[in-house]
């Protein structure tokens, strides 16, 4: 749809369109600006001097003429470029469309309809489906494009193309997604007047304009048109005369040549004889249905979310099967009932439900997974079926099960007239394929929604777990800070130097900040450090850890800490702060295990080891304590219930395990009555190699 026309309709619907808004709109379109200036300086409006600028030209024309020019020229420019339009004589088509547009606007004003320009546009577009059919099927529709516009034409179109020009035009306009009854007015402009008596004013206006512009010679149809718009039949002649004059002037202003349009004969619609071979005819129909089903599936796949998909399903079903209205019922989570799925035109149906166990035609069609036709006359209907007939305002229902694989996820209900049932029954296989495509798309949308919910829950759980781990890890540097403050207090009292203690305090405070900030990182900083090739000196890290513990009163007098470092293998790939966290946790746990009985803790660097063709440095932290309980060993490196107090205790070993994994390493534990040892393999620095003459141990697993 042309942008200038979209903006014009938006202004009209907002009821805020005056000359300033019109001027701003027209000024953005160079072609439209030129058109306005040309018309304003034509003989019809040229009064005193040439209108040199746009504002003067628009004042000379007036708002009504400007709106007419914008709407008409936008439509002509758009649809004259349709495929095969240039090879067809469009004079009669555009004259009829302009006449219907002018009549629709006059009828809208007669009815005090609030949007006369919308009525003008609807009249101008009421037969645009004929251009769409010509563009799509020029060979099949070339003759009927100029045929007489009546119900016989619609019947031929339905028989030869399986779609009428009214349906094609409505489908085309619906793709513009206007908040208007414009598409409905185009869809129903061939409906008999008695069906439209209570319809929206725009639908009645377009039907009346169609009858007056194309069938003014038929007194019965003129009376029908007048009745639709509360018009005296005698007044119709005056409207037609006035419209003829306006069309002539509009054609001149728009640069459209309508000369000789009335001489183009309008023949009755022609339908070629059916194929002699019924098998070939059936095969052709099946192939066409396959193509349509494939296109439908692609269209459904492009929809965003369940609501958009439901709207697309309803819209497609109305166009493809000529349903008057559509409702969708989906299986509830327990699978015991069908519940209405609300759409833009059917909000009330959200409160509607059909128990599957209580029977009824709709429930039976769903359970048996077959298409069913429900008529108002005949056998007594269940309450649910009667409600649906009233809700959809129709005589009969078509129930199309939405079957995906072995599961029926719901049913699509289409409302049709009684005379349409035989034609729909011939298209059951196509409806079945349509239902399968719709069900597959709906199931995918539901799976995506469920997956999104699971992902959100997973992310929330990850953040909760990360928070617990950070709180646990923060306790280590806070304990060290607390102990060092005590040491600092005693040193200051003795007036001893405290620069070393202040340096350690600064380091631990920085570590607290890093741990807290890690909660906000999308990608852990540690991974970035690993990727950038940062390495750590194991001996220095061990020395820093021991300095933290020994400078405070945290290590009891009955606990001995021994270090055994290999001079040949001293560097690993990874962040030294992560290694420091690992060692602080393990040494702290070992001290707590020995605090009652006393004993020995050893931190040993056992040199290089080869595991699965990769070089590692093996680091061991062991103690001579009583060993780990069977419960802890059974859930090693998982968060377990600890004998220590506090909500975050029991996380230490799981945090150690995750930190080792961050360094792309491996950890194992050996524990018995004589003590516990944690054996850690960490990737050796890229430049590391075993010294000549020293073997590298090969490990299958740790």
C-alpha positions in Angstrom: 0.0 0.0 0.0 1.4 3.5 -0.8 2.9 5.2 2.2 1.1 8.5 1.5 -2.3 6.6 1.5 -1.5 4.8 4.8 -0.6 8.1 6.5 -3.7 9.8 5.1 -6.0 7.0 6.4 -4.3 7.2 9.8 -5.0 10.9 10.0 -8.6 10.4 8.9 -9.2 7.7 11.5 -7.6 9.9 14.2 -9.9 12.7 13.1 -7.1 15.3 13.2 -6.7 16.0 9.5 -6.7 19.7 8.6 -4.9 21.7 6.0 -1.6 21.8 7.9 -1.6 18.0 8.2 -2.5 17.6 4.5 0.2 20.0 3.5 2.8 18.2 5.5 1.7 14.9 4.1 1.7 16.0 0.4 5.0 17.8 0.7 6.8 14.5 1.4 5.7 13.0 -1.9 7.2 14.8 -4.9 4.9 13.1 -7.4 1.8 14.1 -5.4 3.1 17.7 -5.0 3.4 18.0 -8.8 -0.1 16.6 -9.2 -1.5 19.2 -6.8 0.3 22.1 -8.5 -0.9 20.9 -12.0 -4.5 20.7 -11.0 -4.5 24.0 -9.1 -3.1 25.8 -12.1 -5.5 24.1 -14.5 -8.4 26.0 -16.2 -10.9 24.7 -13.6 -9.1 26.4 -10.7 -6.8 29.0 -12.3 -8.4 32.4 -11.2 -5.9 35.2 -10.6 -2.2 34.5 -11.2 -0.3 31.2 -11.2 -0.2 29.3 -7.9 3.6 29.1 -7.4 3.8 27.2 -4.2 2.2 24.2 -2.7 0.4 26.0 0.2 -1.4 28.4 -2.2 -2.3 25.6 -4.5 -3.8 23.5 -1.7 -5.8 26.5 -0.4 -7.2 27.0 -4.0 -8.2 23.3 -4.3 -9.7 22.8 -0.8 -9.4 19.8 1.5 -12.0 17.6 -0.2 -10.4 17.8 -3.6 -7.0 17.2 -2.1 -8.1 14.1 -0.3 -9.8 12.9 -3.5 -6.6 13.4 -5.5 -4.4 11.7 -2.9 -6.6 8.7 -2.6 -7.3 8.3 -6.4 -3.8 8.9 -7.7 -2.3 6.6 -5.1 -4.6 3.8 -6.1 -4.2 4.3 -9.8 -0.4 4.4 -9.6 -0.3 1.2 -7.5 -2.7 -0.9 -9.4 -1.9 0.2 -12.9 1.5 -1.4 -12.3 0.0 -4.8 -11.6 1.2 -7.5 -14.0 -0.7 -7.8 -17.3 -2.5 -4.4 -16.6 -0.7 -2.6 -19.4 -1.9 -5.2 -22.0 -5.6 -4.8 -21.0 -8.0 -1.9 -21.7 -8.7 -0.5 -18.3 -10.9 2.4 -19.3 -14.2 0.8 -18.4 -12.8 -0.7 -15.2 -11.5 2.6 -13.9 -14.7 4.5 -14.9 -16.8 2.0 -13.0 -14.5 2.2 -10.0 -14.5 6.0 -10.0 -18.3 6.1 -10.3 -18.6 3.6 -7.4 -16.1 5.7 -5.3 -18.0 9.0 -5.9 -21.4 7.3 -5.2 -20.0 5.7 -2.0 -18.8 9.1 -0.7 -22.2 10.7 -1.5 -24.0 7.8 0.2 -21.7 8.1 3.2 -22.6 11.7 3.6 -26.3 10.9 3.3 -26.0 8.4 6.1 -23.8 10.8 8.2 -21.0 8.1 8.1 -18.0 9.6 9.9 -15.4 8.6 7.2 -16.6 9.6 3.7 -13.0 9.4 2.4 -12.8 5.8 3.6 -16.1 5.1 1.7 -14.6 6.7 -1.4 -11.5 4.5 -1.1 -13.7 1.4 -0.6 -15.7 2.2 -3.7 -12.6 2.7 -5.7 -11.2 -0.6 -4.6 -14.4 -2.7 -4.5 -13.4 -4.5 -7.8 -9.7 -4.5 -7.4 -9.8 -8.3 -7.0 -10.4 -8.4 -10.7 -7.0 -6.8 -11.3 -5.5 -9.3 -8.8 -7.0 -12.3 -10.7 -5.9 -10.9 -14.0 -2.3 -10.5 -12.7 -2.3 -14.1 -11.3 -4.1 -15.9 -14.1 -4.1 -13.8 -17.3 -4.8 -16.7 -19.6 -7.8 -18.1 -17.6 -9.2 -14.7 -16.6 -8.4 -12.5 -19.6 -11.9 -12.7 -21.1 -13.8 -12.5 -17.8 -12.0 -9.4 -16.7 -14.3 -7.3 -19.0 -17.3 -9.5 -18.3 -20.5 -8.2 -16.7 -20.0 -7.7 -13.0 -22.8 -9.8 -11.4 -23.4 -13.0 -9.5 -22.9 -15.1 -12.6 -19.3 -13.8 -12.9 -18.6 -14.8 -9.2 -20.0 -18.3 -9.9 -17.7 -18.7 -13.0 -14.7 -17.4 -11.0 -15.4 -19.8 -8.2 -15.7 -22.7 -10.6 -12.6 -21.9 -12.7 -10.3 -20.3 -10.2 -11.8 -21.4 -6.8 -11.8 -17.8 -5.7 -14.0 -14.8 -6.6 -12.8 -11.3 -7.3 -14.5 -10.2 -4.1 -12.5 -12.7 -2.1 -9.3 -11.8 -3.9 -9.8 -8.1 -3.3 -10.6 -8.6 0.4 -7.5 -10.9 0.8 -5.3 -8.2 -0.9 -6.6 -5.4 1.4 -6.4 -7.5 4.5 -2.6 -7.7 4.0 -2.5 -3.9 4.5 -3.6 -4.6 8.1 -5.9 -1.6 8.3 -8.1 -1.0 11.4 -11.1 -0.8 9.2 -14.1 -2.7 7.7 -12.6 -1.9 4.2 -11.8 -5.5 3.4 -15.2 -6.7 4.6 -16.9 -4.1 2.4 -15.0 -5.4 -0.6 -15.7 -9.1 0.3 -19.5 -8.7 0.7 -20.2 -6.3 -2.2 -22.0 -9.1 -4.1 -24.1 -10.3 -1.1 -27.9 -9.8 -1.4 -29.3 -6.8 0.3 -31.4 -8.8 2.8 -28.3 -10.3 4.3 -26.7 -6.9 4.8 -29.5 -5.0 6.4 -27.9 -5.0 9.9 -24.3 -4.9 8.6 -21.7 -2.2 9.2 -22.6 1.1 7.3 -19.5 0.8 5.1 -20.5 -2.6 3.9 -24.0 -1.4 3.0 -22.6 1.7 1.3 -20.2 -0.2 -1.0 -22.9 -2.7 -1.9 -25.3 0.1 -2.9 -22.6 2.0 -4.8 -21.8 -1.2 -6.7 -25.4 -1.7 -7.7 -25.9 1.9 -8.8 -22.6 2.1 -10.7 -23.0 -1.2 -12.6 -26.7 -2.0 -12.6 -28.6 1.3 -12.8 -30.7 -0.1 -15.6 -32.3 -2.7 -13.3 -35.1 -1.1 -11.2 -35.2 -4.0 -8.7 -31.5 -3.6 -7.9 -31.8 0.2 -7.7 -34.6 -0.2 -5.2 -32.3 -2.7 -3.2 -29.5 -0.1 -3.2 -31.8 2.7 -2.1 -33.1 0.5 0.8 -29.6 -0.3 2.0 -28.9 3.4 2.5 -32.3 4.8 3.5 -32.6 6.5 0.1 -35.7 7.2 -1.9 -35.4 5.4 -5.3 -36.1 8.7 -7.1 -33.0 10.2 -5.5 -30.8 7.6 -7.0 -31.1 9.1 -10.5 -30.0 12.5 -9.2 -27.0 10.8 -7.4 -26.0 9.1 -10.7 -26.2 12.3 -12.7 -24.1 14.2 -10.1 -21.6 11.3 -10.0 -21.2 11.3 -13.8 -20.2 15.0 -13.7 -17.7 14.4 -10.8 -16.2 11.4 -12.6 -15.5 13.4 -15.7 -13.8 16.2 -13.7 -11.8 13.7 -11.7 -10.6 11.9 -14.8 -9.3 15.2 -16.2 -7.5 16.1 -13.0 -6.0 12.7 -12.6 -4.9 12.4 -16.3 -7.0 9.3 -17.0 -8.4 8.8 -20.4 -12.0 7.5 -20.1 -13.0 8.4 -23.7 -14.8 5.4 -25.3 -15.1 3.5 -21.9 -18.9 3.1 -22.5 -18.3 1.5 -25.9 -16.4 -1.4 -24.5 -18.9 -4.3 -24.4 -19.5 -6.2 -21.1 -20.3 -9.7 -22.1 -21.7 -12.4 -19.8 -19.0 -14.4 -17.9 -17.6 -17.3 -19.8 -16.6 -20.7 -18.3 -14.6 -23.1 -20.4 -16.2 -26.6 -20.6 -14.9 -29.0 -17.9 -12.2 -31.5 -18.8 -13.4 -34.6 -20.4 -11.2 -36.9 -18.3 -12.5 -36.8 -14.6 -9.3 -38.5 -13.4 -7.2 -35.7 -15.0 -9.5 -33.1 -13.4 -9.1 -34.7 -10.0 -5.3 -34.9 -10.4 -5.2 -31.2 -11.3 -7.2 -30.3 -8.3 -5.0 -32.4 -6.0 -1.9 -30.8 -7.4 -3.3 -27.3 -6.9 -4.3 -28.2 -3.3 -0.7 -29.4 -2.7 0.7 -26.1 -3.9 -1.8 -24.2 -1.8 -1.1 -26.3 1.3 2.7 -25.7 0.9 2.2 -22.0 0.6 -0.1 -22.0 3.7 2.5 -23.8 5.7 5.2 -21.2 4.7 2.8 -18.4 5.6 2.0 -19.9 9.0 5.7 -20.4 9.7 6.3 -16.7 9.2 3.9 -15.6 11.9 5.2 -14.3 15.2 3.6 -15.8 18.3 0.3 -17.7 18.8 -2.0 -14.7 18.5 -0.5 -13.8 15.0 -0.8 -17.4 13.9 -4.4 -17.7 15.0 -5.3 -14.5 13.1 -3.5 -15.9 10.0 -5.4 -19.2 10.3 -8.8 -17.5 10.6 -8.0 -15.2 7.7 -6.7 -18.0 5.4 -9.7 -20.2 6.2 -12.2 -17.4 5.4 -10.5 -16.8 2.0 -9.8 -20.4 1.0 -13.1 -22.0 2.0 -15.5 -19.0 1.9 -16.2 -19.3 5.6 -18.3 -16.4 6.9 -16.6 -16.5 10.2 -14.1 -18.6 12.0 -13.4 -19.7 15.6 -10.6 -21.9 16.9 -10.9 -24.2 20.0 -7.8 -25.7 21.5 -7.3 -28.6 23.9 -6.8 -27.4 27.5 -3.6 -28.6 29.4 -5.4 -31.6 30.9 -6.8 -32.7 27.6 -10.4 -33.0 28.9 -11.9 -30.0 27.2 -11.8 -27.6 24.2 -11.3 -23.9 25.1 -11.9 -21.0 22.8 -8.8 -19.2 21.5 -9.5 -15.4 21.2 -8.8 -13.5 18.0 -9.2 -9.9 17.0 -12.8 -10.5 16.0 -13.7 -13.1 18.5 -12.8 -12.1 22.1 -15.9 -13.5 23.7 -15.0 -17.0 22.7 -12.1 -17.1 25.2 -14.8 -17.8 27.8 -16.3 -20.7 25.8 -15.5 -24.4 26.5 -16.7 -27.8 25.4 -16.1 -30.8 27.6 -14.8 -33.7 25.4 -16.4 -36.3 27.7 -20.0 -34.9 27.3 -20.2 -35.8 23.6 -21.7 -33.4 21.0 -20.8 -33.1 17.3 -17.8 -30.8 17.9 -16.3 -33.1 20.6 -17.0 -36.1 18.5 -15.2 -34.6 15.4 -12.2 -33.8 17.7 -12.0 -37.2 19.3 -12.4 -39.1 15.9 -10.1 -36.6 14.1 -12.4 -36.3 11.1 -14.1 -33.3 9.4 -17.8 -32.9 10.4 -20.6 -30.7 9.1 -23.3 -29.4 11.5 -26.6 -28.0 10.2 -29.1 -26.0 12.1 -32.0 -28.0 10.6 -32.3 -31.7 11.1 -31.3 -33.6 14.2 -31.4 -31.7 17.5 -28.2 -30.0 18.3 -26.3 -29.8 21.6 -26.1 -26.6 23.6 -22.4 -26.0 22.5 -23.2 -26.3 18.8 -26.2 -24.0 19.2 -24.0 -21.4 20.9 -21.4 -21.6 18.2 -24.0 -21.1 15.4 -25.2 -18.0 17.2 -21.7 -16.8 18.0 -20.6 -17.1 14.4 -24.0 -15.9 13.0 -24.3 -18.7 10.5 -26.6 -21.5 9.3 -24.1 -24.4 9.3 -20.7 -25.2 10.8 -17.6 -27.0 9.4 -15.4 -28.7 12.1 -11.8 -29.1 10.9 -9.7 -31.1 13.4 -6.2 -29.7 14.0 -4.2 -33.0 13.9 -0.4 -33.0 14.3 1.1 -36.5 14.3 -0.9 -38.7 16.7 -2.3 -35.8 18.6 -5.4 -33.6 17.9 -4.6 -30.2 19.5 -7.9 -28.6 18.7 -10.5 -27.8 16.1 -11.1 -25.0 13.6 -14.8 -24.1 13.3 -16.0 -22.4 10.1 -19.4 -20.8 9.6 -21.0 -21.3 6.2 -24.4 -21.0 4.6 -26.5 -24.1 4.1 -26.1 -24.1 0.3 -22.3 -24.1 0.7 -22.2 -27.5 2.5 -22.0 -29.7 -0.7 -19.2 -27.6 -2.1 -17.2 -27.8 1.2 -17.8 -31.6 1.3 -16.0 -31.9 -2.0 -12.9 -30.2 -0.5 -12.6 -32.3 2.6 -9.1 -33.6 1.8 -7.9 -30.0 1.2 -9.4 -28.9 4.6 -7.7 -31.9 6.2 -4.4 -30.8 4.8 -5.0 -27.2 5.9 -5.8 -28.5 9.4 -2.6 -30.5 9.5 -0.5 -27.4 8.5 -2.3 -25.2 11.1 -1.8 -27.9 13.8 1.9 -28.3 13.0 2.5 -24.5 13.2 0.5 -24.2 16.4 2.4 -27.0 18.0 5.7 -25.4 17.1 4.5 -22.1 18.5 3.5 -23.8 21.8 6.8 -25.6 22.0 8.7 -22.3 21.5 6.6 -20.7 24.2 7.3 -23.6 26.6 11.0 -23.5 25.7 11.1 -19.8 26.3 9.6 -20.3 29.7 12.0 -23.1 30.6 14.9 -20.9 29.5 13.8 -18.1 31.7 13.4 -20.5 34.6 16.9 -21.9 33.9 18.4 -18.4 33.8 16.7 -17.5 37.0 18.0 -20.7 38.7 21.5 -20.0 37.4 21.5 -16.6 38.9 20.2 -17.9 42.2 22.9 -20.5 42.3 25.6 -18.0 41.2 24.4 -15.7 44.0 24.8 -18.4 46.6 28.3 -19.3 45.3 29.4 -15.7 45.4 28.1 -15.2 49.0 30.0 -18.4 49.9 33.2 -17.3 48.2 33.0 -13.7 49.6 33.2 -15.2 53.1 36.8 -16.4 52.5 38.3 -13.0 51.8 36.1 -11.4 54.5 37.4 -13.9 57.1 41.0 -13.1 56.0 40.2 -9.3 56.2 38.8 -9.8 59.7 41.8 -11.7 60.9 44.2 -9.2 59.4 42.4 -6.3 61.0 43.1 -8.0 64.3 46.8 -8.4 63.4 46.9 -4.8 62.3 45.4 -3.6 65.5 48.0 -5.4 67.6 50.9 -4.2 65.4 49.7 -0.6 65.5 49.6 -0.9 69.3 53.2 -2.1 69.3 54.0 0.6 66.7 55.3 -2.0 64.2 55.3 -1.6 60.4 52.0 -2.6 58.7 52.6 -2.1 55.0 52.6 -5.8 54.2 49.2 -6.3 56.0 47.7 -3.2 54.3 48.8 -4.6 50.9 47.1 -8.0 51.7 43.9 -6.1 52.9 43.8 -4.2 49.6 44.2 -7.4 47.6 41.4 -9.2 49.5 39.0 -6.1 49.2 39.6 -6.1 45.5 38.9 -9.8 45.4 35.5 -9.2 47.1 34.7 -6.6 44.5 35.6 -8.9 41.7 33.4 -11.7 43.1 30.4 -9.4 43.5 30.8 -7.9 40.0 30.9 -11.4 38.5 27.2 -11.6 39.0 26.6 -9.0 36.3 28.9 -10.5 33.7 27.2 -12.2 30.7 30.5 -14.0 29.8 32.7 -14.8 32.8 35.8 -12.7 32.9 37.7 -15.9 33.6 36.9 -17.3 30.1 38.1 -14.1 28.5 41.4 -14.4 30.5 41.8 -18.0 29.4 41.2 -17.0 25.8 43.8 -14.3 26.1 46.6 -16.6 27.2 47.0 -15.5 30.9 49.2 -17.8 32.9 49.8 -18.3 36.7 53.0 -19.2 38.7 51.8 -22.0 40.9 54.6 -21.5 43.5 53.8 -17.8 43.9 50.1 -18.5 44.3 50.7 -21.1 46.9 53.1 -18.8 48.7 50.4 -16.0 48.7 47.8 -18.4 50.1 50.0 -19.6 52.9 50.9 -16.0 53.8 47.2 -15.2 54.2 46.7 -18.1 56.6 49.9 -17.9 58.6 49.8 -14.2 59.2 46.6 -14.6 61.2 45.4 -16.9 63.9 43.4 -19.0 61.5 45.9 -21.9 61.6 45.9 -23.6 65.0 49.3 -24.4 66.6 48.6 -28.2 66.3 48.3 -28.0 62.5 51.4 -28.1 60.3 51.3 -26.9 56.7 54.1 -28.3 54.4 54.8 -27.3 50.8 56.5 -29.4 48.2 57.1 -27.7 44.9 58.7 -29.1 41.7 61.2 -26.6 40.4 60.8 -27.9 36.8 57.0 -27.4 36.4 55.8 -24.1 37.8 53.3 -22.4 35.4 49.7 -23.2 34.3 47.3 -21.6 31.7 44.7 -19.5 33.5 43.9 -16.8 36.0 46.0 -16.8 39.2 43.0 -15.5 41.2 41.0 -18.6 40.3 43.8 -20.9 41.5 44.0 -18.8 44.6 40.3 -19.3 45.3 40.7 -23.1 44.8 43.6 -23.4 47.2 41.9 -21.1 49.8 38.8 -23.3 49.9 40.8 -26.6 50.1 43.3 -25.4 52.7 40.5 -23.9 54.8 38.5 -27.2 54.7 41.6 -29.1 55.6 42.3 -26.8 58.6 38.7 -27.1 59.8 39.0 -31.0 59.5 42.2 -31.0 61.7 41.3 -28.3 64.2 40.2 -30.8 66.8 42.8 -33.5 66.5 45.7 -31.6 64.8 47.7 -33.0 62.0 49.5 -32.2 58.8 48.5 -30.5 55.5 50.7 -30.8 52.4 50.5 -28.8 49.2 52.5 -30.6 46.6 53.4 -29.9 42.9 54.0 -33.4 41.4 55.2 -32.0 38.0 53.8 -32.7 34.6 51.4 -35.4 33.6 49.9 -36.4 30.2 46.2 -37.0 30.0 44.5 -37.7 26.7 47.5 -36.3 24.8 47.5 -33.0 26.7 50.1 -31.7 29.1 48.9 -30.9 32.7 50.5 -29.8 35.9 49.4 -32.0 38.9 48.8 -30.2 42.2 47.8 -32.1 45.3 46.3 -30.8 48.6 46.2 -33.5 51.3 45.7 -33.7 55.0 45.9 -36.4 57.7 42.4 -35.8 59.1 39.7 -38.4 59.7 38.5 -38.4 56.1 35.2 -37.5 54.4 31.9 -39.1 55.3 30.2 -41.5 53.0 27.4 -39.0 52.4 29.8 -36.3 51.2 31.8 -38.8 49.1 28.5 -40.0 47.4 27.7 -36.4 46.4 31.2 -35.1 45.9 31.5 -31.7 44.2 27.7 -31.2 44.5 26.1 -28.8 47.0 25.4 -30.9 50.1 24.1 -30.4 53.5 27.1 -29.5 55.7 27.6 -30.0 59.4 28.7 -26.3 59.6 26.2 -23.6 60.4 24.9 -21.0 57.9 22.9 -21.2 54.7 25.8 -21.2 52.3 27.9 -23.9 54.0 28.3 -27.2 52.0 29.0 -25.3 48.8 32.9 -25.3 49.1 33.7 -28.5 47.1 31.1 -27.7 44.4 32.6 -24.3 43.9 36.1 -25.8 43.8 34.9 -28.2 41.1 33.4 -25.4 39.0 36.5 -23.3 39.3 38.7 -26.2 38.2 36.4 -26.6 35.2 36.8 -22.9 34.4 40.5 -23.5 34.1 39.8 -26.5 31.8 41.2 -28.8 34.4 40.2 -32.0 36.3 39.9 -32.8 40.0 39.6 -36.0 41.9 39.5 -37.0 45.6 40.9 -39.9 47.6 39.7 -40.2 51.2 40.0 -42.7 54.0 40.7 -43.1 57.7 44.2 -41.9 57.2 43.3 -38.6 55.5 42.0 -36.9 52.4 43.8 -35.7 49.2 42.5 -33.6 46.3 44.4 -34.2 43.1 44.1 -31.4 40.5 45.3 -31.4 36.9 45.6 -27.9 35.4 46.7 -27.2 31.8 50.4 -26.6 31.7 51.6 -23.3 30.2 52.0 -23.4 26.5 55.7 -23.0 26.7 56.1 -25.8 29.3 57.9 -29.1 28.4 59.4 -31.8 30.5 63.1 -31.3 31.2 65.4 -33.7 29.5 65.8 -36.9 31.3 62.7 -36.5 33.4 59.7 -38.7 32.5 56.1 -37.4 32.1 53.5 -39.6 33.8 50.7 -40.7 31.6 47.2 -40.7 33.2 44.1 -42.4 31.8 41.8 -40.5 34.1 41.8 -38.6 37.4 
